[in-house]
């Protein structure tokens, strides 16, 4: 692109904005999508995916009265599908029906479960898509700050076939397990003192208590019990599908995932907040990983364009162009090393031959 820089201050400001956008776009788009072509190659064979989801696991997934799927996992995979350009067929059912759908091939993968040794006997998992906290719920009059220990002998309600059930049976052998299929039944058992506590995922239990108008009816133990990441689950033989799914997840801007977490897990911390670049929240995992691996980049500078780019009397790179470079360094957490001994033609030639990584000004004639 070409601009006449002699059109006054307004034109110069516009030129600076264009150059700044050009530089950021060059860095983030030309060097952070090494896997994009790999995804495109898979699209021909994977135009639609069939995803199994649990029809009552709020707020992760559920089926609304009108039959439509809803929840964090539903919106997450819709976002993923938009990113990679595929459509989704939803396969709803109970946990057991989800597992059967995966094993029989009726579904390509399950929307979101905890990783466990038992499941890994036959399944594999995607990279994390969120994180869920598990807590212990008591009646207020029965809660004295107690915590579960391996020597305890209470009776505890816990989700049937859940990760938590497996965990309790393995690590707390003296506990009397009351598996539940419906959270409301577990809540009634605790209210009627048929069990001493409920061990459950915080978003799930809070959603059910909210539906019953009982948000303040129970005390939650301060014990740090479990904090598990959630993953999609595949048959071990579906290596390419898992790879395809992971590549797509890594391309979603983290800000969009963070917004979904805040929407569906309002009282819980966002897993992706600790990964996101607060100054450039639209970066995705691919881009963040690339920046970590490339903390220093060379940038060609043509120093014959005052006041935008020039050398001062001490030979130091100064003024507006330098300020923009410092700003990009601060935003992306990288170091941009100016190459000052080049004219614009030499800068272009150096980029072409891979001798420098980028240029500060995309507006000059090539």
N, C-alpha and C positions, 0 to 999 in steps of 0.2 A: 504494500500500500504506500501511497505517496501523498505527502501534505506539504503545502507551502508554509514554511515556518515564519514567513515575513508578513503574516496577516494580523499581527497584534497579539496582545496578552491573552485574549480569549482563545485564539487559535493555538497558542503555545500550551495553555492549560489543557485543552482538548487533546493535543498531541501527547502530553505527559500521561494522561489517563489511558489513552489507547496503548501507549508503550508499556505502562504498568500491567494492564490487563494482558497484553501480548506475552510479557515475560512470565507471569504467573501461569497463564494457559499453556505456554510452551513447556514449562517445567512439569506441570501436573498432568497434562494430557499426552505428551510425547514420550514420557519416560516412566509412567506409572501403570501402563496397560499391557504389559508383556503377555498376559494370559488372555486378552480379549479375543484373539483369533482362535484360541483353543476352544473357547465357549462357542463361538460361531460355528466351528466345525461340528460341534455336538448337536446344534439345533436341528440339523437335517433329520437326525434320528430320534429326536426328543422334542417333538412339537407340542406334546401334551404330557403332563405328569399327573398321576393318580396319587393323591395324598390321603392317608387314613388319619382321622382325627376322632377324639373322644367326644361324644355328643353332650356329655355333661361333666365338664371340668372347668367351671368358671374361675377366674377370668381368662384362662388360657384358651379354652375352646368350648363351644356349646352350640346347640341348634335352637334358634329362636322359634317362637310359636308359629311363625309363618314358614318355617322349614329352612330358613337361610342360616348357614354357618356364621358364627361370630366369635370374637375373642382375639386376644393378642396373637396367637399362633396363626389364626386365619388371616389377619391383616399382614402379618409378617411375610407369609408365603405369597400373598397377593403382591406385595411389594417386590419380593424376590422374582416372581414370575414376570412382572413388568420390566425388571432390570435385565433379565436374560431373554425375554421375548417368547415365552411359552404360555400356554393356557393350563388351567387346573381343573381336574375332575375330583370332587370331594367324595371320600368314602367314609361315612360316619358310622359310629358304633361304640360299643363298650370297649374297655381295655382289651378283654379277651378277643373280641371280634376284630379289633385293630391288629392284634398279633397274628390272628388267623389270616387276615387279608394280606399281610406282608408275606407270610410263609407260603400262601397259596398263589401269590402273584397277582391277586386282584388289585393290590395297591403297590405303588413303586417304593414308597417309604412312609414312615409314621411321622406325624407333624412335630412332636416334641415330647421326649421323655428323658429321665436321668440315665446317665451311663452307669452300668453296673457289671460286675464280674459275671453274674449269671446270664445276663443278656448278651454279653460278649461271647458266650459259648457258640452263638449262632448268628449274631448281628454285629454291625459296625455302626459308627456314629459320625455325624457331621461335626464341624467346628461349632462352638457354643453360639446359641441364638438368644439366650437371656440367662438369668440366674434366679433361683427360687429359694427362699428361706423356709425352713421347717421349725416349728415351735411346739411347745407343750402347753395345752390349755387346761385350766383347772376352774372349779367353782371358787369364787372369791373367799367364801368362808372356810374352804378346805386348803387354800393356798397359804403356806407359811414360808414362802421363799425356797421351798424344797426343790431339789434337782434329782433327776434320775441317776442312779448308780447301778453298777453291775450286781450289787447285793440286794437291791430293792426287790420287793415282791408285790407291787401294785398290779391292778388290772387296768389295761390301757386299750382304748379304741384306736385303731389305725387302719388306713385304707387297705382293702383286700388286694393282694398281688402287687402292692406298691413297693417302691424302693424302701420306704420307711419300715414296712413290715419285715422285709428281709434284713434290714439293718438292726432292728430290735431283736429279732430272733437270734442273730449272730452275736450281738454285743451285750444283750441284756437277757440272758437265758432264764432268769428267775421271774421275769415279768409274765403275767397272764395276758395273752394277746386276744383281743376281740376284734377280728377283721370286720370292717364295715364296707358296704357297697354304696351307701347313701349317707351323706354328711348329716342329714336331718336325723337319721336314726342314731348316729353317734352322739349328736347333741342331746337328744332325748335320754339316751343312756346316762350321760353325764349329769343332766339335770335331776334325774331320778336316782342318782348315786349308785347305778349298777356298775359303773367303772369309776376309777379314780382320776383319770385324765384322758385327754385326746392328744395324739401326736399327729400333726397334719401340716400341710403346706400353708403358709400364712395367707397368700392371696386367695387360695381356695376356701379356707375356713372363714376368712373375713367376708368373702363374697356371700357365703351361705348365711352367716350371721346377719349380714346386711339385709338379705331377702326376708329374714324372719324378724327384722327389727330388734335384734339382740346384740348389737355391736358391743355394748358395755356389760354383757351378762357374765363374761368369763375373765379370769386373770390369765396372763401369758407369762410363763416362766422366763426369767432373764437368762437362763442357761443358753449358751451358744451351742445349739444342738446340731443342725445340719444347714449347709448352705451350698446347694448343688447347681451346677450349670445344666441347662436344658439343651438337648441336641435332637435333630432328626435321626431316625433309626432305619437302617437298611439291612437287607440280607448281605452276608459277607461276600457273596458272589457278585454283587452289584458295585464293583470297584469303579467303573467308569461313571456310573450314575452319581455315586458319592462325590467323585472328583468334580463332576459338572455342578452339583449342588453347592459344594464348597466355593468353587470359583465365582458362582453367582452371589453368594453371601458376601464375599470379599469385595464385591463391586458396589454394594449398596452404601450410599452416604450414611455415615454413622449418625448424623443429626436426625435423619428420618427414623432410624431404629430407636434412638433415644426418645423421640416424640411418641412413638408407639408405647414404649415402656411407661412413660409418664401418664399416658392416657389410660392404660389398663391396670397399672400397679401404682396407684396414686400415693399410697402410704409407704411404698417400698423403694429402696435406692435403685437407681438404674445401673445395670451391669456395664453398659457401654459408656457411661460417663467417665469411668476411669481410663478408657481407651481413646476417647475423643480428643482432638486438638481443639481447645476452647477458642483459639483465635481463628481457626479455619475449620469450623465444625462439619462442613460438607465433605471433607476428605473421607475416603473409604479405607478399609483395611489394607488393600493393595498399595494404595498411595502412602499410607503411614509406614508400612513395612519397607517400601522402597526408600523413603526418606531416612529411615534408621540405617539402612545399608549404604546410603550415599550421603553422609553428613557434610560432604564438601563438594562443591561444583565449581568449575571454571566458567567465567563469563567474559565474552569478548566486549571490549569497550572502545568505541571510536571517540577520541577525546578532542574532536574539532568542532563541537557544537555548543558553545556557551549560550545561555547559562545552564543548559541541560547537562552537558557532559564536557568537562575540560580539566586540565591539570593546573593547579595553582603555581605560584612562583617556586614553591619547594618541591614541585613534581608530584604532589598528592592529588588523588582523584577527589573532586569536590562537587558541591552544589546539588542540584535537584536530582539528577540521575543517581548520584551516590546515596542520597537520602532514601530514595525508593528501594535501592538494593538493601540498605540496612533494615528497612521496614520489612521486606520479604524475608530476610534472615531471621528477624524476630518472630514473624508469623509462623514460619515453617520449621524453625529450630535447626537451620542448616547454615553453612558458611558458603558465601559466594565469593570466589577469588577472582578479582578483576585481572584481565590480561590487557595491559595498557599500551603496549608497543605495536599496535596494529591499526591500519586504516580500515575503512568499512569493507572494502573488497577483500582484504586479508582476513577480516573477521568471518565473512561468508565462506571463504575458502577453508578456513580452519574448522568451521562447523561441518562442512561437507565431508571433510576427511576425518572427523571425529577427534580433532586435536583440542577442541574446547566443547563444552556442553551446551552453551546457550549464548545469546547476545542480548544486550540491554535495550536495543532500539529496533523495532520491526518496521519502522516507517520509511527508512531510506531506500533509495533506488538500488536494486541489485544489478 
